[in-house]
């Protein structure tokens, strides 16, 4: 597995295709649904992290280094 959002997108679509397979049913379908739930939970965390990085980049672009004292956990100031 690679570590790009486009790879995550491909993985999610592949899982959707597995869920759409009309040939699976019963226990196989139940297992695929559980797998999907796990994949979605991890994907949500990845997307949330990417969103956090984007928001940090936007703050930096708008305010430069002067924003750092207000963000003590990542750059400076007391906290």
C-alpha positions in Angstrom: 0.0 0.0 0.0 1.2 3.5 -0.8 0.6 6.5 1.3 -1.2 9.0 -0.8 -4.8 10.2 -0.6 -5.3 9.0 -4.2 -4.3 5.5 -3.0 -6.9 5.7 -0.2 -9.5 6.7 -2.8 -8.6 3.7 -5.0 -8.8 1.4 -1.9 -12.2 2.7 -1.0 -13.6 2.2 -4.5 -12.2 -1.3 -4.6 -14.0 -2.0 -1.3 -17.2 -0.6 -2.8 -16.8 -2.9 -5.7 -16.5 -5.9 -3.3 -19.6 -4.8 -1.5 -21.5 -4.5 -4.8 -20.6 -8.0 -5.8 -24.0 -9.7 -6.0 -22.4 -13.1 -5.8 -21.4 -12.7 -2.1 -24.0 -13.3 0.6 -24.4 -14.7 4.1 -21.2 -14.9 6.2 -19.1 -13.6 3.3 -21.2 -10.5 3.0 -21.2 -10.0 6.8 -17.4 -10.3 6.9 -17.1 -7.8 4.0 -19.4 -5.4 5.9 -17.2 -5.6 9.0 -14.1 -5.1 6.9 -15.7 -2.1 5.3 -16.5 -0.6 8.7 -12.9 -0.9 9.8 -11.6 0.6 6.5 -14.0 3.5 6.8 -12.9 4.2 10.4 -9.2 4.3 9.4 -10.0 6.3 6.3 -11.9 8.9 8.4 -8.8 9.3 10.6 -6.5 9.7 7.5 -8.8 12.3 5.9 -9.1 14.1 9.3 -5.3 14.2 9.5 -5.0 15.5 6.0 -7.6 18.2 6.7 -5.6 19.2 9.8 -2.4 19.6 7.7 -4.3 21.6 5.2 -5.7 23.9 7.8 -2.2 24.4 9.3 -0.8 25.3 5.8 -3.6 27.8 5.4 -2.9 29.4 8.7 0.8 29.6 7.8 0.0 31.1 4.4 -2.2 33.7 5.9 -0.2 34.6 9.0 3.4 33.3 8.5 5.5 32.6 11.6 3.6 35.1 13.7 0.9 32.4 14.2 3.4 30.1 16.0 3.1 31.6 19.5 -0.6 30.8 19.4 0.1 27.2 18.5 2.4 26.1 21.4 2.1 22.4 20.7 3.6 22.6 17.3 5.9 25.6 17.3 6.6 27.8 20.1 5.3 29.7 23.1 4.5 28.3 26.5 2.1 25.6 26.9 
